[in-house]
């Protein structure tokens, strides 16, 4: 007996077997930790992806018979416990041989990540602020996995962050508008600056032909000067 599960991807070539901690909250927390660590997933790297998943799962669960790797077709995928999770990237996208509905997360993702992090070697552990930041993003992306109470909290946080962002944008807009008005007043007061700007505008608006004529005049003078030198 155990709390068994198999994790594979859409290729269904290899699979990772968990004898314990096969319930969805544990599996998706291990997957989330791999993403927080920015490990390459099995979809991207068939060798290192599975290796990193086994590394994190083995450190978290412990024991010598808790985690295994095998050929998918030969594994106990219909295990009458948690069945088989199909992943894409580090997300669960499909469930095979599921015997009962999934429960919502009992704990916050941050609490789960902290537990998994504590089981990893110290030199491999993430800083707490990194776990908090990633957990926030994960919860926003997976609102359907949160309990009703936690979902309400996260949705309220999202609304508050949006409100604060809008207020910051409006404040910055007001500051920029004030600066433009102040600059305009200064320019109007300083007639020399205003004349300088007007002169620049006039220069920009001069026809290209005028510049060509001016260039030709200079060249003619230079050629006449050369003739004088030769005559001397």
C-alpha positions as CSV (number, residue, x, y, z in Angstrom):
1,X,0.0,0.0,0.0
2,X,1.0,3.6,-0.3
3,X,-0.1,6.9,-1.8
4,X,1.1,6.0,-5.3
5,X,1.3,8.1,-8.5
6,X,3.1,8.2,-11.8
7,X,4.2,11.4,-13.5
8,X,4.8,11.5,-17.2
9,X,4.4,13.9,-20.2
10,X,2.6,13.7,-23.5
11,X,5.4,11.7,-25.1
12,X,4.7,8.9,-22.6
13,X,8.2,7.5,-22.9
14,X,9.5,7.7,-19.4
15,X,7.7,8.1,-16.1
16,X,8.5,8.9,-12.5
17,X,6.9,6.7,-9.8
18,X,6.0,8.1,-6.4
19,X,5.2,5.5,-3.7
20,X,4.3,8.3,-1.2
21,X,3.1,11.8,-1.6
22,X,1.2,11.0,-4.8
23,X,-1.8,13.2,-4.0
24,X,-2.2,16.2,-6.3
25,X,-1.2,19.0,-3.8
26,X,2.1,17.3,-3.1
27,X,2.8,16.6,-6.8
28,X,2.0,20.1,-8.1
29,X,4.0,21.6,-5.2
30,X,7.1,19.6,-6.2
31,X,6.5,20.6,-9.9
32,X,6.1,24.3,-8.8
33,X,9.3,24.1,-6.9
34,X,11.1,22.8,-10.0
35,X,9.7,25.8,-11.9
36,X,10.8,28.2,-9.1
37,X,14.3,26.8,-9.5
38,X,14.1,27.4,-13.2
39,X,14.9,23.8,-14.0
40,X,14.5,22.7,-17.6
41,X,11.3,20.5,-17.8
42,X,11.2,17.1,-19.5
43,X,9.5,18.6,-22.5
44,X,12.6,20.8,-23.1
45,X,15.3,18.4,-21.9
46,X,14.4,14.7,-21.7
47,X,17.4,13.8,-19.6
48,X,18.0,16.7,-17.2
49,X,14.3,17.4,-16.9
50,X,13.5,14.0,-15.4
51,X,16.7,14.0,-13.3
52,X,15.8,17.3,-11.6
53,X,12.3,16.1,-10.9
54,X,13.6,13.0,-9.3
55,X,16.2,15.0,-7.4
56,X,13.6,17.3,-5.8
57,X,11.1,14.5,-5.2
58,X,13.7,12.2,-3.7
59,X,15.0,14.9,-1.3
60,X,11.5,15.8,-0.3
61,X,10.1,12.3,0.3
62,X,13.2,10.5,1.4
63,X,13.7,6.7,1.7
64,X,15.1,4.3,-0.8
65,X,11.9,2.9,-2.4
66,X,9.9,6.1,-2.5
67,X,10.8,7.3,-6.0
68,X,11.5,5.3,-9.2
69,X,12.0,5.9,-12.9
70,X,10.8,3.5,-15.6
71,X,9.5,3.0,-19.1
72,X,5.9,4.4,-19.1
73,X,4.3,1.3,-20.8
74,X,5.7,-1.0,-18.1
75,X,4.7,1.2,-15.1
76,X,1.8,0.8,-12.7
77,X,-0.1,3.8,-14.2
78,X,-3.5,2.5,-13.1
79,X,-2.5,2.1,-9.5
80,X,-5.9,2.6,-7.8
81,X,-4.4,5.5,-5.7
82,X,-3.7,8.7,-7.6
83,X,-3.3,7.4,-11.1
84,X,-1.1,9.2,-13.6
85,X,-0.3,12.9,-14.0
86,X,0.5,14.2,-17.4
87,X,2.6,17.3,-17.3
88,X,3.5,20.0,-19.8
89,X,6.4,22.2,-18.7
90,X,5.9,22.0,-14.9
91,X,2.1,22.1,-15.0
92,X,-0.4,19.2,-14.7
93,X,-2.4,19.2,-17.9
94,X,-4.1,15.8,-17.7
95,X,-5.0,13.0,-15.3
96,X,-5.3,9.3,-16.2
97,X,-6.9,6.6,-14.0
98,X,-8.2,9.2,-11.5
99,X,-10.3,7.4,-8.9
100,X,-11.7,10.4,-7.0
101,X,-12.0,14.2,-7.4
102,X,-9.1,16.4,-6.5
103,X,-9.2,18.4,-3.3
104,X,-8.3,22.1,-3.3
105,X,-5.0,23.1,-1.8
106,X,-5.2,22.7,2.0
107,X,-2.1,24.8,2.6
108,X,-0.9,27.9,0.7
109,X,1.6,27.3,-2.1
110,X,4.1,29.3,-0.2
111,X,3.9,27.0,2.8
112,X,4.3,23.9,0.6
113,X,7.3,25.5,-1.2
114,X,9.0,26.3,2.1
115,X,8.6,22.7,3.3
116,X,10.1,21.3,0.0
117,X,12.9,23.9,0.1
118,X,13.9,22.9,3.6
119,X,14.4,19.3,2.4
120,X,16.9,20.3,-0.3
121,X,20.6,20.6,0.4
122,X,21.4,24.1,1.9
123,X,23.5,25.2,-1.1
124,X,20.4,24.4,-3.4
125,X,17.8,26.2,-1.3
126,X,16.1,29.3,-2.5
127,X,15.8,32.5,-0.4
128,X,12.5,33.0,1.3
129,X,11.6,36.2,-0.7
130,X,12.0,34.1,-3.9
131,X,9.6,31.5,-2.6
132,X,7.1,34.2,-1.7
133,X,7.3,35.9,-5.0
134,X,6.9,32.7,-7.0
135,X,4.0,31.5,-4.8
136,X,2.1,34.7,-5.5
137,X,2.5,34.2,-9.2
138,X,1.5,30.5,-9.0
139,X,-1.7,31.3,-7.1
140,X,-2.7,34.0,-9.6
141,X,-2.2,31.5,-12.4
142,X,-4.0,28.7,-10.6
143,X,-7.0,30.3,-8.9
144,X,-9.1,27.2,-9.5
145,X,-6.8,25.2,-7.3
146,X,-7.3,27.4,-4.2
147,X,-9.8,27.0,-1.5
148,X,-12.7,29.5,-1.6
149,X,-11.3,31.5,1.3
150,X,-7.8,31.7,-0.2
151,X,-9.1,32.5,-3.7
152,X,-11.1,35.4,-2.3
153,X,-7.9,36.7,-0.6
154,X,-5.9,36.4,-3.7
155,X,-8.5,38.0,-5.9
156,X,-8.7,40.9,-3.4
157,X,-4.9,41.3,-3.5
158,X,-5.0,41.4,-7.3
159,X,-7.7,44.1,-7.3
160,X,-5.6,46.1,-4.8
161,X,-2.4,45.8,-6.8
162,X,-4.2,47.0,-9.9
163,X,-5.7,49.9,-8.1
164,X,-2.3,50.9,-6.7
165,X,-0.8,50.6,-10.2
166,X,-3.4,52.9,-11.7
167,X,-2.9,55.4,-9.0
168,X,0.9,55.4,-9.6
169,X,0.3,55.9,-13.4
170,X,-2.0,58.8,-12.8
171,X,0.4,60.4,-10.3
172,X,3.3,60.0,-12.8
173,X,1.1,61.5,-15.6
174,X,0.2,64.5,-13.4
175,X,3.9,65.1,-12.6
176,X,4.8,64.9,-16.3
177,X,2.0,67.3,-17.2
178,X,3.1,69.8,-14.5
179,X,6.7,69.7,-15.9
180,X,5.5,70.4,-19.4
181,X,3.5,73.4,-18.2
182,X,6.4,74.7,-16.2
183,X,8.7,74.4,-19.1
184,X,6.3,76.1,-21.4
185,X,6.0,79.1,-19.0
186,X,9.8,79.4,-18.8
187,X,10.1,79.4,-22.5
188,X,7.5,82.1,-22.9
189,X,9.2,84.3,-20.3
190,X,12.6,84.0,-22.0
191,X,12.1,85.7,-25.3
192,X,15.6,84.7,-26.4
193,X,14.9,81.0,-26.0
194,X,11.6,81.5,-27.8
195,X,13.3,83.3,-30.7
196,X,16.0,80.5,-30.8
197,X,13.3,77.8,-31.1
198,X,11.5,79.8,-33.8
199,X,14.7,80.2,-35.8
200,X,15.3,76.5,-35.6
201,X,11.8,75.9,-36.9
202,X,12.4,78.2,-39.8
203,X,15.7,76.5,-40.7
204,X,14.0,73.1,-40.7
205,X,11.3,74.4,-43.0
206,X,13.7,75.9,-45.6
207,X,13.5,74.2,-49.0
208,X,16.2,71.8,-49.8
209,X,17.0,73.8,-53.0
210,X,18.3,76.7,-50.9
211,X,20.9,74.5,-49.4
212,X,21.9,73.2,-52.8
213,X,22.2,76.8,-54.1
214,X,24.3,77.8,-51.1
215,X,26.6,74.8,-51.6
216,X,27.0,75.7,-55.3
217,X,27.9,79.3,-54.5
218,X,30.6,78.1,-52.1
219,X,32.0,75.8,-54.7
220,X,32.0,78.5,-57.4
221,X,34.0,80.8,-55.1
222,X,36.5,78.0,-54.3
223,X,36.9,77.3,-58.0
224,X,37.5,81.1,-58.8
225,X,40.0,81.2,-56.0
226,X,41.9,78.3,-57.5
227,X,42.0,80.2,-60.9
228,X,43.5,83.2,-59.3
229,X,46.2,81.2,-57.7
230,X,47.1,79.6,-61.0
231,X,47.2,83.0,-62.8
232,X,49.6,84.4,-60.2
